[in-house]
């Protein structure tokens, strides 16, 4: 398709709301998924580090009591 102006391009022959709305919804879903994945990763790293610290502490206590 050839558009003679930017307003025609954004209106997309009357389907602009559907087309651009679909792009916006897709972008929001992808951005939300990236945010949720990074949040889960930080939580898992925090839990793993706490578990690792606890294991190291128990190991040191066992070595000093032996």
Long-range contacts (C-beta under 8 A, 24 or more apart in sequence): none
